[in-house]
Amino acid sequence: MKEKKIIVSVTVLLVLIYAGAIIGWHLYAPRENIFVQAPGADNRPEGSARKADDVLIGEYFMKYGETSSSLTGKWSSFRGERYDNLIETAEKINTSANEYPVLWSFETGEGHAAPVIYNGRVYLLDYDEGLKSDALRCFSLETGKELWRRWYRVPIKRNHGFSRTVPVVSDTYVITIGPQGHVMCCDPLTGDLKWSLDMQKTFKTEVPFWYTGQCPRVEDNTLILAPAGEETLLAGVNCESGEVLWQTPNSVKYKMSHSSVMPMTLGGKKTYVYVGVGGVCGVSAEEADRGTLLWETSKWQPSVVAPSPLKISSNSLFLVAGYGTGGALLQVTNSGGKWTASVTDQYKPNEGLSSEQQTPVLYKNMIISVMPKDGGGQRERLVYYSASDLHTLVWSSASDERFGLGPYVVINNLLFAFKDDGELYVYELQARSMKLLKKQRIMEGADAWGPLAYADGMLIVRDAHTVKCLKIV
């Protein structure tokens, strides 16, 4: 009984001591020797403070290794050097092997950006969620080893992932566009920063809800951008210096879409064609009047558009968009220097050829596409239509061969189509049909939407988190 009283007394005493300490800590105000320091007294360098919206494009760099390669294959931009997603190669594609070997793989931040390939190197614009940074990453095509990385902080929230775009690369530059419209140009070998441009600040661009989806396009050493800002519709930027060479006034008041600018010759004139939020336009790509708005139409203006325009004849374009929009045929004419653009056919996605995300492929006067979710009985199937008849189905894949928003590319006479769950299909293209040759589960993936890339016998695929390289020759 005596021991119990002692324990209770000690406990009460400790509680009183701790309570007194806490009360004293709150009541004590150390007012002596405190003074307000004048601004600048901490000797901080002037200008080093950063505002919340300041992005120092390309500010960080890390080198991981060296490599040399004898490979010379190139997949240098979105849809390839000819912008058509068609590859002609002397390499014999292997269709008899049970499985294509996976040479290497690496993990990415969540996104759908796709790589380019140049002389044995792979370039990918990634997003590091931990660092909240866009990151241009360079890898060896042969080994998958990361060689260097240049990145910059730009905090954004996940919205169906982060990264979206495909870089453009040459002997002297690799150029990227980040989710918030930050343009970065680096040396492709060393990773040194050459110049940068912020489309929101330079052109007062309003970035789309699902971030920037347009891929950089280069013509004659000039980067072609579609900022669709308050005053500038399209702009040309010197690839070496970053100097803005010309601007097309945004008199049509388009806003930026997810679609990319497509260079093409229409009516005998070199033209940059852009589908923005608000309509479709053609801007001169000729040296004499480069940047001049030639024609535009608001008869085709989806609220959301990701696919790029597809040229199907000397003066006609095929246009597609998702979310119930469907497809359309656009005719461009030039009469005595006066250009006009007319929508000659327009229909809902269950009434003819359409696509939601991927740009269709024109192959020998046949158009290949994957139908959107609202495409009726053909939803998400791979389809074949004649370029001269956008309403009559020629061929479609089987009912269990549905590809979602997955990408596809033609290599010689073979179509490689990647289901958005990570399964690869290979078809032989015939006059009015496709023959399934093989299929292979590459990954148990999700949202495998990023375009495919091919060079030197290697096909690169990705889902939302993983990039893999397959040997297909």
Protein Blocks (a to p, Z undefined) as FASTA:
>chain_A
ZZmmmmmmmmmmmmmmmmmmmmmmmmpccfehpacddehklopaehkaccfklccehkac
cdfbdcddfbfbdcfbghijnonopacdfbdcdfkbmbacdfbdcdddddjbdcddeehi
acdddddfklopacdddddfklopafbdcddddddddeeijbfbdcdddfkbccdddfko
pacdddfklopafbdcdfklmnopacdfkopfbdcddeehiacddfkpaklmbdcddfkl
opafbdcddfkopacdfbdcddddeehiacdddddehiacdddfbfklgoiafbdcfkbc
cfbdfbdcddfbfkbccdddeehnopaddddddeehiacdddfbdcdfklcccdfkbccd
deehiacddddfklojmgoiacdddfklckbcfbdcdfklcghjaccddehjaccdddfe
opacdddddfkbccdfbdcdfbdcehilbccddeehiacdddfkbccdddfZZ
